Every structure is written in structure tokens, then in C-alpha cells.
């Protein structure tokens, strides 16, 4: 079974600063996907960034980037130039392809990020 | 249209009521999901539909009854719920084949309160 661990229940960062959220996972699979989802207080879950395990290059999306260490099974999210709108719960998630045509996502327990003005 | 919509936004019901949650998407996604999310917790998978057929039921009590009448619509029928069923119910969808099959798109959720 896959497990996803987020060891930081809460974090805070000053506006315009950089913050890194940690995520580790456990799997015996070699082919899988990793995601960071953001859920603001308004509650809609939004995809922030995704990483395919077979790609060595770290994914980036504007101010968001990941540090993907496959051997260490680590997938951290770096948020640069933090903005007030980044305040949210962040979930790390894992998914492996499934021949059954459906795909389960395993979520971590979440990190609540507060951006301080 | 890159949106998953859910209605109603809020629902309060008694334990003897029957109600339904609705989810709709027009992105051509053929896989649709129901999740239950308690406060400060990650979403928990309830059901998955693939090509309008139920493919996963995560041992959900029968008081929750999903339905997928067409490729754009997903319902969750509720009957005889318990107060502990109060939660945010999230719908999600994704492509079942082709590109971008790994990414789920979530709706805003329905906040359910059972009295």
C-alpha cells in the first residue's frame, strides 16, 4: 500500500519570502505520479503542480517548484515570493497508473500554510 | 469549460430526510469521483465511476447511493444519514484515456450537516 507523509501540520511564512513544504511517500512502484494540491479556506481543491516519476527534471509552475528525490522518496514543494493568496491547506498526493481504467489518489494529511503580511 | 460544479453548496438535513448531491462537468471526462472530507483532514475516496459504471466502492454504507446517469453528471443520494456523516463532499473528474489522465479536477464541494 502507498503511504504519503507530511510531517509539518502547520507552517507560516512572511509575505514575499520562500517556504518549503515537505512530503515523503512509500511505494514499491517505479511508475507513478505525484501532486501538490492547494485547498484555500474557500475549500476548492486546486492542482498546484504535478510530477511524473520517470521524469528526472523537477516540475515548475511559476512561483511553485518541486524537489523530487526519487531514491529518497521525497517530494517537497517550494513556494517563492509567497503571497497572501497562498494561504491554504496543501496536500501532497500520490497516484499510480491502474490497468483497470481508474486511478486512486492517496493524500497526505496536509500542511496548513499561513502567509503573514 | 474547465470546471466541475456541485450543487447545492450547503445542505442541512435531518436523519430521516432523503436528499441528493449533484456534480456536473463538461470537460469530456469519463471518470468521476465522490470524496468525503472532514475538517482538517484529507479527502477520503468513496466511489469511482468509469464510463458511467461504478468501478470502486470503498465500503461505503448503503445510506449513500451514487448514480451516474450520463457522462457529465454524477449524483449522490442520501438517506437516513447519521450526524457523523456531516462533512464536505467533494466531486472530482478526470480523463479516462489519452493525455492528462492522471490529473483529477475537483469541484467546490457541498457542505453537508446532518442534524
Interface residues (C-beta under 8 A of the other chain):
Chain A: X33 X35 X37 X42 X43 X44 X45 X46 X47 X50 X52 X89 X91 X95 X97 X100 X101 X102 X103 X104 X105 X107 X108 X109 X110 X112
Chain B: X31 X40 X41 X42 X43 X45 X48 X50 X51 X55 X56 X88 X90 X92 X94 X96 X97 X101 X102 X103 X104 X105 X106 X107 X108 X109 X111
